[in-house]
Amino acid sequence: MDNVEKFYDHLLLKGYEKITIENYKRVLSKFLRETQKPNRERAESYLIEMRKKDYSYSHIKSTITAVKRYMEFIGRPIKTEMPRRPTTLPVKEILTEGEIARMFATTKNNREKAMLAILAYCGLRNKEVCQLKVKDIDLDNNLVKVIGGKFNKDRVVPMSRECSKIIINYLNDYPRNSPLFTTLKEEKQYNGSALRKRIKVIAKRAKIGKRVYPHLFRHSFISHLIERGANIVAVQQFAGHSNISTTMLYTHLSPKKIFQEYQYYMPSYQ
């Protein structure tokens, strides 16, 4: 067994989540493909070049973490610091309510509509949507139970009556027993890659000129809630943010909300 497989087994014994190990595998496969037999100098050079490129904060952070832990495991530790967390969101624009409505209007069946509904009305992450089970949907109380979300945390997210109706119609057309969404032919649990492709197809059909992907619905959902005046602490709970500072980043996307607040609380001197 080579060092890489031993490293993955080591992570399993340490209690790392499978999703974390899979992420390490993706990162390390690219690293090892480009560096071959890595030593300290090559590993540090690889990370320096990566940080010069326009990668997202989360990608840079996960790469540094994976490479650093792997190098420590093979006895060649490297010295590197984590990048500073950005003070703004990595997106410059979100989907408008009108654009999301256009996407709903161009769905071809209740299955597509249900996927959009969970993303748009509940703001779930890609992985959270794919892991949903039918029993996690409480149609009587209009709630979605997210089991094993980010950092393996559970939470309950409200959903609108409209979202509930869409899910009911979907389950009538596509009866399910366990996973809420499955592939049509083999009925295997849906995965993140398939969801990204489906959303891209729907966005193209609706002639949305932006790059549309599942997580953009999450950014849009949170931004729309804040813009409409939702309590920031409540939004933090809906979104499953461990720190409210993450939720506060979304206020940067809403100059309209800032202007509304100014208009409402503006003092009168005349």
Secondary structure as GFF3:
##gff-version 3
##sequence-region A 1 270
A	DSSP	alpha_helix	3	13	.	.	.	ID=ss1
A	DSSP	alpha_helix	18	35	.	.	.	ID=ss2
A	DSSP	alpha_helix	40	52	.	.	.	ID=ss3
A	DSSP	alpha_helix	57	73	.	.	.	ID=ss4
A	DSSP	alpha_helix	97	105	.	.	.	ID=ss5
A	DSSP	alpha_helix	110	122	.	.	.	ID=ss6
A	DSSP	alpha_helix	126	131	.	.	.	ID=ss7
A	DSSP	three_ten_helix	134	136	.	.	.	ID=ss8
A	DSSP	beta_strand	137	138	.	.	.	ID=ss9
A	DSSP	beta_strand	143	146	.	.	.	ID=ss10
A	DSSP	three_ten_helix	150	152	.	.	.	ID=ss11
A	DSSP	beta_strand	155	158	.	.	.	ID=ss12
A	DSSP	alpha_helix	161	173	.	.	.	ID=ss13
A	DSSP	alpha_helix	192	205	.	.	.	ID=ss14
A	DSSP	alpha_helix	214	227	.	.	.	ID=ss15
A	DSSP	alpha_helix	232	239	.	.	.	ID=ss16
A	DSSP	alpha_helix	244	248	.	.	.	ID=ss17
A	DSSP	three_ten_helix	249	253	.	.	.	ID=ss18
A	DSSP	alpha_helix	255	265	.	.	.	ID=ss19
###
